[in-house]
């Protein structure tokens, strides 16, 4: 055999041995780590305490009516990370309003007040909103008058 053929045969043999070795280690290592009884039990971490607050700007002209929510935001505070987020929900978003079918989300506040709005947020966006702040046009006028 020529020298060139011996070198090629040697390289091929080395490649086959290396592939065989790593294949054996992969299969052996995989099977030994895949047994459920070898996996340590880990306690689930507690979910960080997150507080959601619905912020509602209503078009109501008096305290007796709910009006529609012209602006709707969710303020979220994570007590673990000490960070806050603010999400604005478009008032013309079509959603399922419990007991009223599909309508714009701003109608939920008008139909059933904060309770129906909270239920709508929970069912459509998975937001739990135990707290809320609502402001009407008159509240806004009163606030501006106090400032100036």
C-alpha positions in Angstrom: 0.0 0.0 0.0 1.1 3.5 -0.7 1.8 5.9 2.1 -1.1 8.1 1.0 -3.6 5.2 1.3 -2.2 4.3 4.8 -2.7 7.9 6.0 -6.3 8.0 4.7 -7.0 4.5 6.3 -5.5 5.7 9.6 -7.6 8.9 9.6 -10.8 7.0 8.8 -10.0 4.5 11.6 -9.4 7.4 14.0 -12.7 9.1 13.0 -14.7 5.8 13.4 -13.1 5.3 16.9 -13.9 8.8 18.0 -17.5 8.7 16.7 -18.0 5.3 18.4 -16.6 6.5 21.7 -18.8 9.6 21.8 -21.8 7.6 20.7 -21.2 5.2 23.6 -20.8 8.0 26.1 -23.9 9.8 24.8 -26.1 6.7 25.1 -24.6 5.6 28.4 -24.7 9.1 29.9 -28.3 9.7 28.6 -29.7 6.5 30.0 -28.0 7.0 33.4 -29.4 10.5 33.8 -32.9 9.7 32.5 -34.0 7.6 35.5 -36.7 9.4 37.5 -35.5 8.0 40.9 -32.1 9.8 40.4 -33.7 13.2 39.9 -33.6 15.2 43.2 -36.9 16.6 44.5 -37.0 20.4 44.3 -39.7 22.5 46.1 -41.6 24.8 43.8 -40.7 28.4 44.2 -43.5 30.6 45.5 -45.0 32.9 42.9 -44.0 36.5 43.6 -46.7 38.7 45.1 -48.1 40.8 42.2 -50.6 43.5 42.8 -52.8 44.8 40.0 -54.7 48.1 40.1 -57.3 49.1 37.5 -57.0 52.8 36.6 -60.2 54.0 35.0 -61.0 57.3 33.4 -64.8 57.4 33.0 -66.9 59.7 30.7 -69.6 59.9 33.4 -71.0 63.4 34.0 -72.3 62.6 37.5 -71.6 60.4 40.4 -74.8 58.5 39.9 -73.8 56.9 36.6 -70.9 54.7 35.7 -70.3 56.0 32.2 -67.9 54.2 29.8 -64.3 53.9 30.6 -62.6 56.2 28.1 -59.2 55.2 29.5 -58.3 51.9 31.0 -54.9 51.0 32.4 -53.6 48.3 34.6 -50.8 49.2 37.0 -48.9 46.1 38.2 -46.4 46.1 41.1 -44.2 43.1 41.7 -43.3 43.0 45.4 -40.4 40.6 44.9 -38.6 42.6 42.2 -39.8 46.0 43.4 -40.8 46.9 39.8 -43.9 48.5 38.4 -45.5 48.1 35.0 -48.3 50.1 33.3 -50.4 48.6 30.6 -52.9 50.6 28.6 -55.9 48.7 27.2 -57.4 50.2 24.1 -61.0 51.3 24.9 -62.3 50.0 21.5 -61.0 46.5 22.0 -63.7 44.0 21.3 -64.0 41.4 24.1 -66.5 39.0 25.6 -68.3 40.8 28.3 -70.0 38.2 30.7 -73.7 38.4 30.3 -73.6 40.9 27.4 -71.8 39.1 24.6 -69.1 40.8 22.5 -68.7 44.5 22.8 -66.0 47.1 23.3 -64.2 46.8 26.6 -65.2 50.3 27.6 -68.9 49.2 27.7 -68.2 46.7 30.6 -67.8 49.5 33.1 -71.1 51.1 31.9 -73.0 47.8 32.0 -72.0 46.6 35.5 -69.5 49.0 37.1 -66.2 47.8 38.5 -67.4 44.3 39.3 -68.2 43.5 35.6 -65.1 45.3 34.4 -63.0 43.2 36.8 -64.7 40.0 35.6 -64.1 41.0 31.9 -60.4 41.8 32.5 -60.0 38.4 34.3 -61.7 36.4 31.6 -60.1 38.1 28.6 -56.7 39.1 29.8 -56.1 37.0 32.9 -55.7 40.1 35.1 -56.8 39.8 38.7 -57.6 43.4 39.7 -58.6 43.6 43.4 -57.9 47.3 43.5 -59.0 50.2 41.3 -59.1 54.0 41.0 -61.7 55.7 39.0 -61.9 59.4 37.9 -64.7 61.2 36.1 -64.8 64.4 34.2 -65.9 66.3 37.3 -63.1 64.7 39.4 -60.6 65.9 36.8 -62.0 69.4 36.8 -61.9 69.5 40.6 -58.3 68.3 40.6 -57.2 71.0 38.1 -59.0 73.7 40.1 -57.2 72.6 43.3 -53.9 72.8 41.5 -54.4 76.2 39.9 
